[in-house]
Amino acid sequence: MLDEPDDAADRDTVDNLDEADSADDVAIANGRLRPALEFAFEVAVEANRRGLPVPPALAAVLVTERLDAALLGRVRRAIAGSREFRAQVGVVAPDAGVDELGVTWLRRPQGWAAQVVLLDRLADERERREQAESAARREQRRREAAESKQARLAADVDADTGRRNRLRVDLDEARTSLRDATAVADELRRELTATRTELRHATDRQTAAERRRAELEAALARHADHTTQPLAAAEPPIDVDHVRALTRRLATLADDLLSATDAVSSSAPRRRSPLALPGAVTGDARAATEHLLRSDAEILVDGYNVAKLGWPTLALDEQREQLVGLVDDVIRRFGSAVTVVFDGADVVGAAASGRRLARVTFSPRGITADDVLVDLVDRLPPSRPVVVVTDDAELRRRVRRHGANLVASATLLDVGRR
């Protein structure tokens, strides 16, 4: 039993309501009685269809078989004024799921008005409590989403800091190697120039000596009669072995200079090359994809491009769950490193909790998932192979320029589903 009203004013109100004619109604909103009114209206419609008697005041509003909000007041007054019909409906109303307030209003037992007033107040309080709880849940979800986003941003900042530090170290090492290689090349060039100069001088001396020898031989031929005039002394012959040694040294220096030049060229930034596929899997999309998944490549997945192909009839949040579950299974089977990128960090469910093997990320507001994927490919070291899973023609063109391997969305779905 419900408690009686505590204050005297409430007791006076209830007494007045109990003494009023049953056709009069308590001051509660029509909407609060809607379950009871709709049930009574349905009973009247069915009775009228079968030709059974219906209270005249209620028959006048049976212009439609659907109770609109505009008719609630008229139906309420008609039912309130039809005691016998109202009592008959009240007998079966609980079995039809009509709430306690509506059943009490239909049956109108002793003290019904007080019960209806209290039930109305309790319903108001329950609605306020449910609204407050709903608002608290929404605020909790917003707070969790904000915390999750903050954690992701902090992780991204840490990752970016680590990448920048590694790049600084790599750049310093490359600069040092470049300076060393340049110094070696400069020294080799100087030695090569000196050797070429010495070789040219030795060659000039050899040419002069040969010319002088020819002149002496001609002179000897002219003085075959053993003239008493002495011949000029011949210059010492050129050291041929020395010239040959200089030539060999020159060739060695040229080879060393070429090696130093190659070292300087190799210190320049390298471009990524796609992973080469063995002949056994060439032409077989599934086998090629499984080969790439087993490699040490970073696998980047265009989230919605794959999810909408795989589960087109599901809602977006369900598509995301299905895709991430499939990717987790792929990681378990092949040991791959996979990142799934979806559009929009502020979509519903973006902050969903749960342990995942795949790294799931959402593009920031105003930036597409395609741009995020291209940036990820560009930021990875050129020595790290990258595989991008998408059917988007423009995205495939962009990442191909960065040396990424490509896998069709349908092929990943086929591999994931075994």
C-alpha positions as CSV (number, residue, x, y, z in Angstrom):
1,M,0.0,0.0,0.0
2,L,1.1,3.6,-0.7
3,D,1.5,5.9,2.3
4,E,-1.2,8.5,2.9
5,P,-0.2,12.2,2.4
6,D,1.6,13.6,5.4
7,D,0.4,17.2,5.4
8,A,-3.2,18.4,6.0
9,A,-3.4,20.2,2.7
10,D,-2.8,17.0,0.8
11,R,-5.4,15.2,2.9
12,D,-8.0,17.9,2.1
13,T,-7.3,17.7,-1.6
14,V,-7.6,13.9,-1.6
15,D,-10.9,14.0,0.3
16,N,-12.3,16.5,-2.1
17,L,-11.3,14.3,-5.1
18,D,-12.8,11.2,-3.5
19,E,-16.1,13.0,-2.9
20,A,-16.2,14.4,-6.5
21,D,-18.2,12.7,-9.2
22,S,-16.4,9.9,-10.9
23,A,-16.5,11.7,-14.2
24,D,-14.3,14.5,-12.8
25,D,-10.6,13.9,-13.1
26,V,-7.5,14.5,-11.0
27,A,-5.1,17.2,-12.1
28,I,-2.4,15.1,-13.9
29,A,-1.1,15.4,-17.4
30,N,-2.8,13.4,-20.2
31,G,0.6,12.0,-21.1
32,R,0.9,10.3,-17.7
33,L,-2.4,8.3,-18.5
34,R,-1.4,7.5,-22.1
35,P,-0.9,3.7,-21.5
36,A,-4.4,3.4,-19.9
37,L,-6.0,5.6,-22.5
38,E,-4.5,3.8,-25.4
39,F,-5.5,0.4,-24.1
40,A,-9.1,1.6,-23.4
41,F,-9.2,3.2,-26.9
42,E,-8.0,-0.1,-28.5
43,V,-10.7,-2.0,-26.6
44,A,-13.4,0.4,-27.8
45,V,-12.1,0.2,-31.5
46,E,-12.3,-3.6,-31.4
47,A,-15.8,-3.6,-29.8
48,N,-17.0,-1.1,-32.4
49,R,-15.6,-3.3,-35.2
50,R,-17.5,-6.3,-33.8
51,G,-20.7,-4.4,-33.4
52,L,-20.7,-4.4,-29.7
53,P,-22.0,-1.5,-27.7
54,V,-19.6,1.4,-27.0
55,P,-20.3,4.3,-24.7
56,P,-21.8,7.1,-26.8
57,A,-19.2,9.7,-25.6
58,L,-16.4,7.4,-26.6
59,A,-18.0,6.3,-29.9
60,A,-18.0,9.9,-31.0
61,V,-14.1,10.0,-31.0
62,L,-13.6,6.7,-32.9
63,V,-13.0,8.6,-36.1
64,T,-9.6,6.8,-36.5
65,E,-8.1,3.6,-35.2
66,R,-5.0,5.4,-34.0
67,L,-5.0,7.5,-30.9
68,D,-3.2,10.8,-31.8
69,A,-1.9,13.1,-29.1
70,A,-4.6,15.7,-30.1
71,L,-7.3,13.2,-29.1
72,L,-6.0,12.3,-25.7
73,G,-8.0,14.9,-23.8
74,R,-11.3,13.9,-25.5
75,V,-10.7,10.2,-25.0
76,R,-9.8,10.8,-21.4
77,R,-13.0,12.7,-20.7
78,A,-15.1,10.1,-22.5
79,I,-13.6,7.2,-20.5
80,A,-13.8,9.1,-17.2
81,G,-17.5,9.6,-17.8
82,S,-18.2,6.0,-18.7
83,R,-18.1,4.2,-15.3
84,E,-19.1,0.7,-16.4
85,F,-16.9,0.6,-19.5
86,R,-14.0,2.1,-17.5
87,A,-14.4,-0.6,-14.8
88,Q,-14.5,-3.4,-17.3
89,V,-11.3,-2.2,-19.0
90,G,-9.7,-1.8,-15.6
91,V,-10.2,-5.5,-14.8
92,V,-8.0,-6.6,-17.8
93,A,-5.7,-3.7,-17.9
94,P,-2.9,-5.2,-15.7
95,D,-2.6,-8.2,-18.1
96,A,-2.2,-5.8,-21.0
97,G,0.8,-4.2,-19.4
98,V,-0.9,-0.9,-18.2
99,D,1.1,0.6,-15.4
100,E,-0.1,0.9,-11.8
101,L,-1.2,4.6,-12.2
102,G,-3.3,3.8,-15.2
103,V,-4.9,0.8,-13.6
104,T,-5.8,2.8,-10.5
105,W,-7.3,5.6,-12.6
106,L,-9.5,3.1,-14.5
107,R,-10.6,1.0,-11.5
108,R,-10.9,3.9,-9.0
109,P,-11.0,1.9,-5.8
110,Q,-11.4,3.6,-2.4
111,G,-8.9,6.4,-2.0
112,W,-7.9,6.1,-5.8
113,A,-7.4,9.9,-6.2
114,A,-4.8,9.9,-3.4
115,Q,-3.0,7.0,-5.0
116,V,-3.0,8.6,-8.4
117,V,-1.6,11.8,-7.0
118,L,1.2,10.0,-5.2
119,L,1.9,7.8,-8.2
120,D,2.1,10.8,-10.4
121,R,4.6,12.4,-8.0
122,L,6.6,9.3,-7.8
123,A,6.7,9.1,-11.6
124,D,7.9,12.7,-11.8
125,E,10.6,11.9,-9.3
126,R,11.6,8.8,-11.2
127,E,11.9,10.7,-14.4
128,R,14.0,13.4,-12.8
129,R,16.3,10.7,-11.4
130,E,16.5,8.9,-14.7
131,Q,17.3,12.2,-16.5
132,A,20.0,13.0,-13.9
133,E,21.5,9.5,-14.3
134,S,21.3,9.7,-18.0
135,A,23.1,13.1,-17.9
136,A,25.7,11.7,-15.6
137,R,26.3,8.8,-17.9
138,R,26.6,11.1,-20.9
139,E,29.1,13.3,-18.9
140,Q,31.0,10.1,-17.9
141,R,31.2,9.0,-21.6
142,R,32.4,12.5,-22.6
143,R,35.0,12.5,-19.8
144,E,36.2,9.0,-20.8
145,A,36.4,10.1,-24.5
146,A,38.3,13.2,-23.6
147,E,40.7,11.2,-21.4
148,S,41.2,8.6,-24.1
149,K,41.8,11.3,-26.7
150,Q,44.3,13.0,-24.3
151,A,46.1,9.7,-23.8
152,R,46.3,9.1,-27.5
153,L,47.6,12.6,-28.1
154,A,50.2,12.1,-25.4
155,A,51.3,8.8,-26.9
156,D,51.5,10.4,-30.3
157,V,53.6,13.2,-28.9
158,D,55.9,10.7,-27.2
159,A,56.2,8.7,-30.5
160,D,56.9,11.9,-32.5
161,T,59.5,13.0,-29.9
162,G,61.2,9.6,-30.2
163,R,61.1,9.7,-34.0
164,R,62.6,13.2,-34.0
165,N,65.4,12.1,-31.6
166,R,66.2,9.1,-33.8
167,L,66.2,11.3,-36.9
168,R,68.5,13.8,-35.2
169,V,70.9,11.0,-34.3
170,D,70.7,9.6,-37.9
171,L,71.2,13.1,-39.3
172,D,74.3,13.7,-37.1
173,E,75.8,10.4,-38.1
174,A,75.1,11.1,-41.7
175,R,76.8,14.5,-41.4
176,T,79.8,13.0,-39.7
177,S,80.1,10.3,-42.4
178,L,79.7,12.9,-45.1
179,R,82.5,15.1,-43.6
180,D,84.8,12.1,-43.2
181,A,84.1,10.9,-46.7
182,T,84.5,14.4,-48.1
183,A,87.9,14.8,-46.4
184,V,89.1,11.4,-47.7
185,A,87.9,12.4,-51.2
186,D,89.7,15.8,-51.0
187,E,93.0,14.1,-49.9
188,L,92.7,11.5,-52.7
189,R,92.1,14.3,-55.2
190,R,95.2,16.1,-54.1
191,E,97.3,13.0,-54.2
192,L,95.9,12.1,-57.6
193,T,96.8,15.6,-58.9
194,A,100.3,15.3,-57.6
195,T,100.8,11.8,-59.1
196,R,99.4,13.0,-62.5
197,T,101.9,15.9,-62.4
198,E,104.8,13.6,-61.5
199,L,103.8,11.2,-64.2
200,R,103.5,13.9,-66.8
201,H,107.0,15.2,-65.9
202,A,108.4,11.6,-66.1
203,T,106.8,11.1,-69.5
204,D,108.2,14.4,-70.7
205,R,111.7,13.4,-69.5
206,Q,111.4,10.1,-71.2
207,T,110.3,11.8,-74.5
208,A,113.2,14.2,-74.2
209,A,115.7,11.3,-73.5
210,E,114.4,9.3,-76.5
211,R,114.7,12.4,-78.7
212,R,118.3,13.0,-77.5
213,R,119.2,9.4,-78.1
214,A,118.0,9.6,-81.7
215,E,120.1,12.7,-82.2
216,L,123.1,10.9,-80.8
217,E,122.6,7.9,-83.0
218,A,122.4,10.2,-86.1
219,A,125.5,12.0,-85.0
220,L,127.3,8.6,-84.6
221,A,126.2,7.7,-88.1
222,R,127.7,10.9,-89.6
223,H,131.0,10.4,-87.8
224,A,131.5,6.8,-88.8
225,D,134.9,7.7,-90.0
226,H,136.1,8.0,-86.4
227,T,136.5,11.7,-86.3
228,T,138.7,13.0,-83.5
229,Q,135.9,15.4,-82.4
230,P,134.4,14.1,-79.1
231,L,130.6,13.6,-78.9
232,A,128.6,15.3,-76.2
233,A,127.9,13.2,-73.2
234,A,124.5,11.5,-73.2
235,E,121.9,12.3,-70.5
236,P,121.1,9.5,-68.1
237,P,118.3,7.3,-69.4
238,I,114.8,7.6,-67.9
239,D,113.8,5.1,-65.2
240,V,111.1,3.2,-66.9
241,D,110.2,1.1,-63.8
242,H,109.6,4.4,-61.9
243,V,107.2,5.5,-64.6
244,R,105.4,2.2,-64.5
245,A,105.1,2.4,-60.7
246,L,103.6,5.9,-61.0
247,T,101.1,4.7,-63.5
248,R,100.0,1.8,-61.2
249,R,99.7,4.3,-58.3
250,L,97.6,6.6,-60.5
251,A,95.2,3.8,-61.2
252,T,94.9,2.9,-57.5
253,L,94.2,6.5,-56.6
254,A,91.5,6.7,-59.2
255,D,89.8,3.6,-57.7
256,D,90.1,5.0,-54.2
257,L,88.6,8.3,-55.3
258,L,85.7,6.5,-57.0
259,S,85.0,4.6,-53.7
260,A,85.1,7.8,-51.7
261,T,82.7,9.5,-54.1
262,D,80.3,6.5,-53.8
263,A,80.5,6.8,-50.0
264,V,79.5,10.5,-50.2
265,S,76.6,9.6,-52.5
266,S,75.4,6.8,-50.1
267,S,75.1,9.3,-47.2
268,A,72.3,11.1,-49.0
269,P,68.7,10.2,-48.0
270,R,67.5,6.9,-49.3
271,R,64.1,6.1,-50.8
272,R,62.0,3.1,-49.7
273,S,61.6,0.3,-52.2
274,P,58.6,-2.1,-52.2
275,L,59.3,-5.6,-50.9
276,A,60.1,-8.0,-53.7
277,L,57.8,-11.0,-53.8
278,P,59.1,-14.5,-54.4
279,G,58.2,-16.2,-57.6
280,A,56.1,-18.8,-55.8
281,V,53.5,-16.2,-54.7
282,T,53.5,-13.9,-57.8
283,G,50.1,-13.8,-59.4
284,D,48.4,-15.2,-56.3
285,A,46.9,-12.3,-54.3
286,R,46.1,-14.3,-51.2
287,A,49.5,-16.0,-51.1
288,A,51.3,-12.7,-51.7
289,T,49.3,-11.0,-48.9
290,E,50.1,-13.7,-46.5
291,H,53.8,-13.4,-47.4
292,L,53.7,-9.7,-46.7
293,L,51.9,-10.2,-43.4
294,R,54.7,-12.6,-42.3
295,S,57.4,-10.1,-43.2
296,D,58.7,-7.3,-40.9
297,A,56.6,-4.7,-42.8
298,E,54.4,-2.2,-41.1
299,I,50.8,-2.9,-42.2
300,L,48.6,0.2,-42.5
301,V,44.8,-0.4,-43.0
302,D,42.4,2.2,-44.5
303,G,39.7,1.4,-41.9
304,Y,36.4,2.4,-43.4
305,N,37.5,1.4,-47.0
306,V,37.8,-2.2,-45.8
307,A,35.0,-2.2,-43.2
308,K,32.3,-0.8,-45.6
309,L,33.3,-3.5,-48.1
310,G,33.2,-6.3,-45.6
311,W,30.1,-5.3,-43.6
312,P,28.0,-2.9,-45.7
313,T,24.7,-3.4,-43.9
314,L,26.0,-2.7,-40.3
315,A,26.3,0.6,-38.5
316,L,29.6,2.4,-38.6
317,D,30.5,1.5,-35.0
318,E,29.6,-2.2,-35.7
319,Q,31.7,-2.1,-38.9
320,R,34.7,-0.8,-36.8
321,E,34.3,-3.6,-34.2
322,Q,34.1,-6.3,-36.9
323,L,37.2,-5.0,-38.7
324,V,39.3,-4.6,-35.6
325,G,38.3,-8.1,-34.5
326,L,39.4,-9.5,-37.9
327,V,42.7,-7.6,-37.8
328,D,43.4,-8.9,-34.2
329,D,42.9,-12.4,-35.6
330,V,45.3,-11.7,-38.5
331,I,47.9,-10.5,-36.0
332,R,47.6,-13.6,-33.9
333,R,48.1,-15.8,-37.0
334,F,50.9,-13.9,-38.7
335,G,52.5,-11.8,-36.0
336,S,52.1,-8.7,-38.0
337,A,52.4,-5.1,-36.8
338,V,49.1,-3.5,-37.9
339,T,47.7,0.0,-37.6
340,V,44.1,0.7,-38.5
341,V,43.2,4.3,-39.4
342,F,39.5,5.6,-39.3
343,D,38.2,9.0,-40.3
344,G,37.2,11.3,-37.4
345,A,38.5,11.2,-33.8
346,D,35.1,12.6,-32.5
347,V,32.9,9.9,-33.9
348,V,30.6,7.9,-31.6
349,G,32.6,5.0,-30.1
350,A,36.0,6.4,-30.9
351,A,36.9,6.1,-27.2
352,A,35.7,2.6,-26.8
353,S,37.7,0.7,-24.3
354,G,39.1,-2.8,-24.6
355,R,42.5,-4.5,-25.1
356,R,43.4,-4.7,-28.8
357,L,46.4,-6.2,-30.6
358,A,46.0,-3.7,-33.4
359,R,46.8,-0.1,-33.0
360,V,43.6,1.9,-33.8
361,T,43.8,5.6,-34.6
362,F,41.3,8.2,-35.8
363,S,42.2,11.2,-38.0
364,P,42.0,14.6,-36.3
365,R,39.1,17.0,-37.1
366,G,39.5,18.4,-40.6
367,I,42.1,15.8,-41.7
368,T,41.2,12.6,-43.7
369,A,42.3,9.1,-42.9
370,D,44.1,9.2,-46.3
371,D,46.3,12.0,-45.2
372,V,47.1,10.3,-41.9
373,L,48.1,7.1,-43.8
374,V,50.3,9.0,-46.2
375,D,52.0,10.8,-43.3
376,L,52.6,7.5,-41.5
377,V,54.2,6.0,-44.6
378,D,56.4,9.1,-45.0
379,R,57.5,9.2,-41.4
380,L,58.6,5.6,-41.2
381,P,62.3,5.0,-41.9
382,P,63.1,4.1,-45.5
383,S,64.6,0.9,-44.3
384,R,61.2,-0.2,-42.9
385,P,58.9,-1.9,-45.5
386,V,55.3,-0.6,-45.5
387,V,52.1,-2.3,-46.8
388,V,48.9,-0.3,-47.3
389,V,45.5,-2.0,-47.5
390,T,43.0,0.0,-49.5
391,D,41.0,0.1,-52.7
392,D,41.1,4.0,-52.9
393,A,42.8,4.7,-56.2
394,E,44.1,8.2,-55.2
395,L,45.5,6.8,-51.9
396,R,47.1,3.9,-53.7
397,R,48.8,6.3,-56.1
398,R,50.1,8.5,-53.2
399,V,51.6,5.8,-51.1
400,R,53.0,4.0,-54.1
401,R,55.3,7.1,-54.6
402,H,56.6,6.4,-51.1
403,G,57.6,2.8,-52.0
404,A,54.7,1.1,-50.2
405,N,53.4,-2.4,-51.2
406,L,49.6,-2.4,-51.9
407,V,47.0,-5.0,-50.8
408,A,43.3,-4.9,-52.0
409,S,40.7,-4.6,-49.2
410,A,38.9,-7.7,-50.4
411,T,42.1,-9.7,-50.2
412,L,42.7,-8.8,-46.5
413,L,39.1,-9.7,-45.8
414,D,39.6,-13.1,-47.5
415,V,42.8,-13.8,-45.5
416,G,41.2,-12.6,-42.3
417,R,38.1,-14.8,-42.8
418,R,40.4,-17.8,-43.7
